[in-house]
């Protein structure tokens, strides 16, 4: 067998001290970006195919690409605990986890404030509390578990906040004007891509149309 050192896939590998229940919980918290990407956006594309959601996901990918470029130029190492985590060969500034979650939180908040998908919910603060609490917990988890310093997670949070707000402005003020064209394109028609941002309450709209379609089918069966 070769003596070449083995390297783990770090996408879902998070280490914590054995017996540390808080660390165990925060290790799962640290995986939230993975859950959002695979469980959230991938599922969204398969079942929903909303243009706003697709450009939301694209913005997160662009944000992570920018994060990688910055890390390459800054070349700031992770804290000394990286030796225990087997992460010393990767860079730490800014934290990609913090950047991801703060991008997600600010974009989600702006969607909510604009009434896209949540226009009839009166207590928007309650809806927005969830992503912001996850963002802060994720940031804290990266420091607690020893993957980043405070400066690194705060840098990621600030960068994610401004990139999220900036990308939302680009999508709503520039790209959204092309949504009808994308819907009518070959790609849009082939994959049933749609824009429902003009509908005040998407859940109610789809619920009522689904019921109406069912009643219409029952009527034809009779």
N, C-alpha and C positions, 0 to 999 in steps of 0.2 A: 504494500500500500504506500502511496506517495506521502512524503513528509511535508508537503506543501501545507501551510497553515490554512485552516478553514475559516470562512467568513459567513456570518449570518445575514439573512435578509432582514433589514431593520425596520421595514414597513410596519410589521406587526409584532416586533420584538421589543418589549419594554421590561427592564429589569427593576426589581425592588428588593429591599432587604428581607430575608426570610423572617417570618413572624410579625412583620410590620403590617398591621391591618389597614392603617391609613395609606401606607405606600401601595398596598394591593389595590385599594379603591382608586387611588390616583393613577395607578398604572392603566386601569381601564379607562379612566377619564382621558388619559394621554392618547388613547386610541380613537377618540371621538372624530378627528378629521378623517380617519379611514372609514369610519361608519357613515359619516356624512357623504363622502365621495362615492363609496360602493353601495351602501344601503339607501342613500338618499337620491343622489343625482342619477345614478345608473338606473335605479328603479323608476325615477321620474321620466327618464327618456323612454324606457320600455313601455310604460303605461300611460304617460301624460303627453309628452312631446310638446310642451309649452315653450314658446320661443324665449320668454323671459327667463324661465328656468334653465334653458340651454345656454343662454348668454351669461347667466349667473355662474354656471359651472365653468364656462370658458374664461370668465374673469378670474376665477380662483386658480385656474391653470396658469394664466398669464402672471398672476401674482407670485405663484411658486417658482416660475421661471425667472422672474426678476429677483426673487430671494436667492436663487442659486448663483446668479451673476454677481450680486452684491457680496455674497460669501466668498466667491472666488477672488474678488478684488481686495476685500478687507482682510481676509485670511486670519480672522481671530479664532484662536483655539477655544475649545470647550473648557469648563473648569477641571480642576485636578481629579475630580471623581470620575472622569472619563476612562481612566485606567480600569476601574472596577466594572464599568459598563461596556468595556471593549468598544469605545467610540472615539478614541483619540485620533483616529485617522480621518475624522470628519470635522467640519468647521462649525462654529457656534453662533456667529453674529451675522444677521439677526435670526432669532428663533423662527423657523418655518411653521411650527405648530401654532405659536401665538399669532403670527401673521395670517395664517389660514383662518383661524377662528374669529379674529377681529374683523377681517374682511367679510366673513360670513355674517357676523352679527350686525355690522353697519349696513350691509346691503339688504339683509332681511328687514331691518328696522325701517329703512327708507321705502321698501316695497309696502310695508304695512302702513306707514304714514301716508303714502300716496293712495291707499285704499285698494291696492291690487291684490285681490283674493281675500281681503279682510275688511272690506269697506263698511260692513254693517256691524262690526264688533266695536262696542263702545269703549271698552277698556283695553286699548291697544298696548298700554304699559304692561299689562299682565302677559300679553302675547310676546312682547319683546323681552320680558324679564328672562325667559328661558334661554335664548341664544347668548345673551350677555353673561348670564351666570355660568354657562358652559365655557364661554371664552375666558372668563377670569379663572375658573377652575383649571382649565387646560394650561393657562399661563403659570399658575401656581404649581401645578403638577410637575412641570418641566424643571422648575427650580428645586422643589422638594426631592425629586428623584435623582437630582444631580446631573441632569443633562445640559443645563444652561445656568448662566448667572442671571441675576436680576436685570442687569443692563441689557443682556441679550434678549430676554423675553419682552422687556419694555420696548426695545427697538422694534421687535417684530410686531408688537401690538400697535404701535404708532404707525408703522409702515402699512400694516394691514388696514387700519382705520382709514387712512387717506387714500390708499389704492381702491378700497371698497367704495368710498364715497365718489371718487373720481370716475371709476368704471360705471357706477350707477348713472352718473350724469351723462356719460358718453352713450350708454344704452338708451336712456329715456329721451335724450335730446337729439341724438343723431341716428343711431342704429334702428330705433323703433319705427322711424319713418319708412324703413324698408321692410318691415314685418309683412305688410300685405303682399309685397313682391315675392318675399321668401315663401309665403303660404302658397302662392300661385305658381311657383317655380316647379320644375321637374322633381327636384329634391323634396320640396314641400308636399307635393301630391303623392309621391312614392311612399314617403314615410309618415304621412298624415300629420305633418307639423302644423301647429296652429298658434294663434295669438288670441288670448281671451282677456287681455288687460282692459279692454273697453267694456267688459261685462261687470256690473257692480258687485254681484255676488255669484261667483263661479259655482260654488257648491250648491246653492239654491237653484241656479240655472240648470245645472246638470241633473240635479235631483228631479226637478219638475219635468224636464224633457225625457228623462228615463222612465218616469211614471207614465207620461203621455204616450210614449212609444209602446210601453207594455199594454196600456189600455187599448191602443189602436190594434195591436196584435191580437188581443183577446176578442176584440170586436169582429175582426176578420175571421177568427176561428169559429165564432158563433154563426 
